[in-house]
């Protein structure tokens, strides 16, 4: 019954900004840690950011200072604001949460950083 759906992807130039969002259903959203992962072509899926039920964020070192994760428990959404984007950020971005030991994923959304 858990459903996650990303939105807001697209293509931007290096140095630009983009925000991806994820809307969740089927979970008690306010109690769940939410995460963003990404997967570039030919690469393994990589954890990017997480935010706890208490809104404590964490990030992979490569995006610290550039990305900001946030959540809205009323709208049941988690967002990732991405600034100063680099070509290396190009990937499919996935929303994720865990419920009773099982990972749930969104479909993924493409983010392309190119001139």
C-alpha positions in Angstrom: 0.0 0.0 0.0 3.0 2.3 0.3 3.3 4.6 -2.7 6.0 7.2 -3.3 6.0 9.5 -6.4 8.7 12.0 -7.4 8.2 15.2 -9.3 10.1 18.3 -10.3 13.0 16.8 -12.3 14.4 18.2 -15.5 17.5 19.7 -17.1 19.5 22.6 -15.9 22.8 24.2 -16.7 25.8 23.8 -14.4 25.5 26.1 -11.5 21.8 26.1 -11.7 19.1 25.0 -9.2 16.4 22.4 -9.2 14.0 21.0 -6.6 12.7 17.5 -6.7 9.7 16.5 -4.5 8.2 13.2 -3.3 4.6 12.7 -2.2 3.9 9.7 0.0 0.8 7.7 0.8 0.2 4.4 2.7 2.5 5.3 5.7 2.3 7.3 8.9 4.4 9.9 7.2 5.2 11.9 10.3 6.9 8.9 11.9 9.1 7.9 9.0 12.6 8.9 8.0 12.6 9.8 4.4 15.6 9.6 2.0 16.7 10.5 -1.4 19.0 8.3 -3.5 20.3 8.7 -7.0 21.7 6.5 -9.7 23.8 7.7 -12.6 24.3 5.6 -15.7 26.7 2.7 -15.1 26.9 3.5 -11.4 25.4 1.9 -8.3 22.5 3.6 -6.5 23.9 6.1 -4.0 22.3 7.6 -0.9 22.2 11.3 -1.1 20.2 12.7 1.8 17.8 11.8 4.6 15.5 13.5 7.0 14.2 12.0 10.3 10.8 12.3 11.7 12.2 15.1 13.9 13.4 16.9 10.7 17.1 16.2 11.4 18.9 16.2 8.0 21.9 14.4 6.8 23.8 14.4 3.5 26.4 12.6 1.5 29.6 14.7 1.6 29.5 15.5 -2.1 26.3 17.5 -1.8 26.8 19.1 1.6 26.4 22.9 1.4 24.6 22.6 -1.9 21.5 20.4 -1.3 18.8 20.9 1.3 16.3 18.3 2.3 13.0 19.2 3.9 9.6 17.7 4.8 6.0 18.8 5.1 4.0 16.4 7.2 0.7 18.0 6.3 1.2 17.6 2.6 3.1 14.3 3.2 6.0 15.4 1.0 9.7 15.4 1.2 11.7 17.8 -1.1 15.3 18.1 -2.1 16.5 21.6 -3.1 19.6 21.3 -5.2 21.8 24.3 -5.8 25.1 24.8 -7.6 24.4 21.7 -9.6 27.3 20.0 -11.4 27.3 17.5 -14.2 28.3 14.9 -11.7 24.8 15.3 -10.1 23.2 14.0 -13.3 21.2 10.9 -12.3 17.8 9.4 -11.7 16.7 10.5 -8.2 14.6 8.2 -6.1 12.5 8.8 -3.0 12.8 6.1 -0.4 11.4 5.1 3.0 11.5 2.0 5.2 8.5 0.4 6.8 8.9 -2.7 9.1 12.3 -3.5 7.6 11.2 -3.2 4.0 12.4 -0.5 1.6 9.9 1.3 -0.6 11.0 3.3 -3.7 9.4 5.8 -6.0 9.7 5.4 -9.8 12.6 7.8 -10.0 12.9 11.1 -11.8 15.6 12.3 -14.1 17.9 15.2 -13.2 20.3 16.3 -16.0 22.9 19.0 -15.5 24.4 19.9 -18.8 25.5 23.0 -20.8 
